Amino acid sequence: MTDLLSLFKTTGAYSSIVKDKRSGTLSHAYLLITPDSKNLDEYARIVAKIIVCEDGEPCLSCRKCRLIDANAFTDVKFYPKDAAVKTDDVNEIIEESFIKPIEGDKKVFIISHAETMSEIAQNKLLKTLEEPPNNVYIVVLSTSEFSLLSTFKSRVKKFEIPPYSEDALFSALMQDCPDEEKLRVAIAVSDGTVGGAQTYYSDKGFSAACTQACDVLINMKKSGDVLRFSNKVTALGDAVDEFLSVLLLALSEMLYLNEGKESLIKNLSFPELKNAEGFTRGSIIHAIETTNEAVKRKKANVSDQTVVEWLLLSILEGKHKWQKS
């Protein structure tokens, strides 16, 4: 089982909340920002345990900690009840906040995916965020803060969970993800999040994207190959984004190899890239810049086929140009 708690303990957010608990200065409302949408609820459970566990931080063995893990502790309520935080959820939180705790002296309301809250829902919650009833704590988690009103953010104690190092993620995930090579690649494109690495590792489309990225760099040699390879890439469907991410990683490693800096690569994610021929330092840098531009074009809703064909042709042209110069 992934040890998210050990990772979270290395962050300033965790240390600050624990310090607040031990000093008796818990904030009435916390906001945690992390792009790791897959693990928002798990982060929420950890914070809830900090608040209610008698040890001052999660002991993992007491009745309260065990019930929180099972989403069955009466004094910890989780929202939303559906995919997004709705006004009905906020109304219930406000009403429930006036009901005294049943099993302890604290009541905790968890709101995950706050980025889905409408302005109306946020405004309804403002008074409760600012002046909740005694012993009521609200923990808000969001993948970003851009959709949250400034008045909402001003009433909470905000923390951002930073990206974890590749080594830290590897140690935390290796038990659940035994394919070391595959895990290294998944972590490298995960943006430093546990959920990102977990998703990439388990996604069959991601494995196919890795294969296609290496195939393009090793075997695409002339302009007549572009259509054939672009068709293979676009056949990945939803995994085209993964292809672009993996391609950037592969090119970065090729650049280290080309510059004789292989020692800077902690673990060579694509050993077969040593068989990629004809790339010079200039053509690799050009390919990296071109791939970054392809990412921007795809985000601008340019069709996958158009983006991929343009990208592969540009990489090939750059390769031939720098061979001649």
C-alpha positions in Angstrom: 0.0 0.0 0.0 1.4 3.4 -1.0 2.6 5.3 2.1 1.2 8.7 1.4 1.5 9.7 5.0 5.3 9.4 5.0 5.5 11.6 2.0 3.0 14.1 3.4 5.0 14.3 6.6 7.9 15.8 4.7 5.9 18.9 3.7 5.5 22.2 5.5 1.7 21.8 5.3 1.8 18.7 7.5 4.3 20.2 10.0 2.3 23.4 10.4 -1.0 21.7 11.0 0.6 19.3 13.6 2.2 22.3 15.2 -1.1 24.1 15.4 -2.7 21.0 17.0 0.0 20.6 19.6 0.0 24.3 20.5 -3.8 24.4 20.8 -4.0 26.9 17.9 -5.8 24.9 15.2 -7.3 27.1 12.5 -11.0 26.8 12.1 -10.4 26.3 8.3 -7.6 24.9 6.2 -7.2 24.9 2.5 -4.7 22.4 0.9 -3.8 22.8 -2.8 -2.4 19.9 -4.8 -2.9 18.8 -8.4 -3.1 15.2 -7.1 -6.8 14.8 -7.7 -6.5 11.0 -7.2 -5.5 11.4 -3.6 -7.4 14.4 -2.3 -9.6 12.2 -0.1 -6.5 10.5 1.4 -4.9 13.9 2.2 -8.2 14.9 3.8 -8.3 11.8 6.0 -4.7 12.5 7.2 -5.6 16.1 8.2 -8.8 14.9 9.9 -6.7 12.4 11.9 -4.3 15.2 12.9 -7.3 17.2 14.2 -9.0 14.4 16.2 -6.4 11.9 17.2 -5.3 12.2 20.8 -1.7 11.7 19.8 -1.5 15.0 18.1 -0.9 13.4 14.8 -2.2 10.2 13.1 -1.4 7.2 15.3 -3.2 4.9 12.7 -4.2 2.5 15.4 -6.8 4.2 17.7 -10.5 3.8 17.1 -10.8 7.3 15.7 -8.0 6.9 13.1 -9.4 3.5 12.0 -12.9 4.8 11.6 -11.7 7.8 9.6 -9.9 5.5 7.3 -13.2 3.7 6.7 -15.1 7.0 6.3 -17.2 5.8 9.3 -16.3 8.3 12.1 -19.5 10.1 13.0 -17.7 13.5 13.8 -15.9 13.6 10.4 -18.1 14.4 7.4 -17.0 14.1 3.8 -18.2 16.2 0.9 -19.2 16.3 -2.0 -21.7 13.5 -2.1 -21.6 13.5 -5.9 -18.9 14.4 -8.4 -19.0 18.2 -7.6 -19.6 20.3 -4.5 -23.1 21.6 -4.8 -25.1 24.2 -2.9 -27.0 21.4 -1.2 -23.7 20.1 0.2 -22.9 23.6 1.6 -26.4 23.9 3.1 -25.9 20.6 4.9 -22.5 21.6 6.2 -23.9 24.8 7.6 -26.8 23.0 9.3 -24.7 20.1 10.6 -22.1 22.5 12.0 -24.5 23.5 14.8 -25.0 19.9 15.9 -22.5 19.0 18.7 -19.9 16.3 18.2 -21.1 12.8 19.2 -17.9 10.8 19.8 -15.4 13.4 20.7 -14.9 17.2 21.3 -14.3 18.1 17.7 -16.3 18.0 14.5 -14.6 18.1 11.1 -16.1 18.8 7.7 -14.0 17.7 4.7 -14.7 19.4 1.3 -12.8 17.8 -1.6 -12.5 19.2 -5.1 -13.4 22.7 -4.0 -12.4 23.8 -7.5 -15.9 22.5 -8.5 -17.7 24.9 -6.2 -19.9 27.6 -7.8 -19.6 31.2 -6.6 -23.0 30.9 -5.0 -21.9 27.8 -3.0 -18.7 29.6 -1.9 -20.5 32.7 -0.9 -23.0 30.7 1.2 -20.1 29.1 3.1 -18.2 32.4 3.9 -19.8 33.1 7.3 -19.3 29.5 8.5 -15.7 29.6 7.3 -15.1 32.9 9.2 -17.0 32.2 12.4 -17.8 28.5 12.7 -19.4 27.1 15.9 -17.0 26.1 18.7 -14.9 23.0 18.0 -15.9 22.9 14.3 -13.1 22.6 11.7 -13.4 22.8 8.0 -10.7 21.2 5.7 -10.9 22.2 2.1 -8.9 20.5 -0.7 -8.6 21.7 -4.2 -6.5 20.8 -7.3 -6.1 24.6 -7.9 -7.1 27.9 -6.3 -7.9 29.8 -9.5 -11.7 29.1 -9.3 -11.8 30.1 -5.6 -13.0 33.5 -4.6 -10.6 35.8 -2.9 -13.1 36.2 -0.1 -13.2 32.4 0.3 -9.4 32.1 0.4 -9.1 35.0 2.9 -11.0 32.9 5.5 -8.8 29.8 5.4 -5.2 29.0 6.3 -3.8 27.9 2.9 -1.0 25.5 2.2 0.3 24.1 -1.1 1.6 20.6 -1.3 4.8 20.8 -3.4 5.9 18.2 -5.9 7.7 15.3 -4.4 11.2 14.2 -5.5 11.5 11.3 -7.9 13.4 9.3 -5.2 10.7 9.9 -2.6 8.0 8.8 -5.0 9.9 5.7 -6.0 10.4 4.7 -2.4 6.7 5.2 -1.6 5.4 3.4 -4.7 7.8 0.6 -5.4 5.9 -1.9 -3.2 2.7 -1.4 -5.2 4.5 -0.9 -8.6 7.1 -3.6 -8.9 8.1 -2.9 -12.5 11.0 -0.6 -11.7 11.6 0.6 -15.3 8.0 1.4 -15.9 7.7 3.1 -12.5 10.7 5.4 -13.2 9.1 6.6 -16.4 5.7 7.1 -14.8 7.3 9.2 -12.0 9.3 11.3 -14.4 6.1 12.5 -16.1 3.9 12.7 -13.0 4.6 16.3 -12.1 5.8 15.1 -8.7 2.4 13.7 -7.6 1.6 10.3 -6.2 -1.6 10.2 -8.1 0.0 11.1 -11.4 2.6 8.3 -11.0 0.0 5.8 -10.0 -2.2 6.7 -13.0 0.5 6.5 -15.5 1.9 3.3 -14.1 -1.5 1.5 -14.3 -2.6 3.0 -17.6 -2.1 0.6 -20.6 -2.2 3.6 -22.9 0.8 5.0 -21.1 2.9 1.9 -21.9 1.9 2.2 -25.5 2.8 5.8 -25.5 6.3 4.9 -24.2 6.7 2.4 -27.0 5.6 4.8 -29.7 7.9 7.6 -28.4 11.0 5.3 -28.6 9.8 3.9 -32.0 9.6 7.4 -33.5 13.0 8.5 -32.2 14.8 5.3 -33.3 13.0 4.2 -36.5 11.6 7.4 -38.1 14.3 8.2 -40.7 12.7 9.9 -43.8 9.7 12.1 -44.7 7.8 9.1 -46.1 7.8 7.6 -42.6 5.9 10.6 -41.1 2.4 9.6 -42.0 2.9 6.0 -40.9 4.2 7.0 -37.5 1.7 9.8 -37.0 -1.1 7.2 -37.6 0.4 5.0 -34.9 0.6 7.9 -32.5 -2.9 9.2 -33.1 -4.2 5.6 -32.7 -3.3 6.0 -29.0 -6.4 8.2 -28.7 -6.6 9.7 -25.2 -2.9 8.7 -24.6 -1.6 11.2 -27.1 -1.0 13.6 -24.2 1.1 10.8 -22.5 3.0 10.4 -25.8 4.0 14.0 -25.8 5.1 13.9 -22.1 7.1 10.7 -22.6 8.7 12.2 -25.8 9.9 15.2 -23.8 11.4 12.9 -21.2 13.1 10.7 -23.8 14.5 13.8 -25.6 15.9 15.2 -22.4 17.7 11.9 -21.7 19.0 11.9 -25.2 20.4 15.3 -24.7 22.3 14.2 -21.5 23.6 11.2 -23.5 24.7 13.4 -26.4 26.6 15.7 -24.0 28.3 12.9 -22.2 26.3 13.6 -19.0 24.8 10.2 -18.6 25.6 10.4 -14.9 23.0 13.1 -14.5 20.3 10.6 -15.4 19.6 8.7 -12.1 18.1 5.8 -14.0 18.1 5.7 -17.8 14.4 5.3 -18.5 14.8 4.3 -22.1 18.0 2.3 -22.6 17.0 1.6 -26.2 17.5 5.3 -27.0 21.2 4.6 -27.3 20.2 3.1 -30.7 18.7 6.4 -31.9 21.0 7.5 -34.7 21.5 10.9 -36.5 20.6 13.2 -33.6 23.0 16.0 -32.8 22.8 18.3 -29.8 21.1 21.0 -32.0 18.5 18.6 -33.4 17.6 17.3 -30.0 17.2 20.8 -28.6 15.1 21.7 -31.6 12.9 18.5 -31.0 12.4 19.5 -27.4 11.3 23.0 -28.4 9.0 21.6 -31.1 7.4 19.1 -28.7 6.7 21.9 -26.2 5.0 23.8 -29.0 3.0 20.7 -29.9 1.7 20.5 -26.3 0.6 24.2 -26.5 -1.2 23.5 -29.9 -3.0 20.5 -28.5 -4.2 22.5 -25.5 -5.5 25.1 -28.0 -7.7 22.3 -29.4 -5.8 21.8 -32.7 -6.6 18.2 -33.9 -4.3 15.4 -32.8 -3.6 14.4 -36.4 -2.5 17.9 -37.3 -0.4 18.4 -34.2 1.3 15.0 -34.5 2.1 15.2 -38.2 3.5 18.7 -37.8 5.6 17.6 -34.8 7.1 14.5 -36.4 7.9 16.3 -39.6 9.5 19.2 -37.7 11.6 16.7 -35.7 12.7 15.0 -38.9 13.5 18.3 -40.6 15.5 19.5 -37.6 17.4 16.2 -37.5 18.4 16.5 -41.2 19.2 20.2 -40.9 21.7 19.8 -38.0 23.3 16.8 -39.7 24.3 19.0 -42.6 25.4 22.0 -40.5 
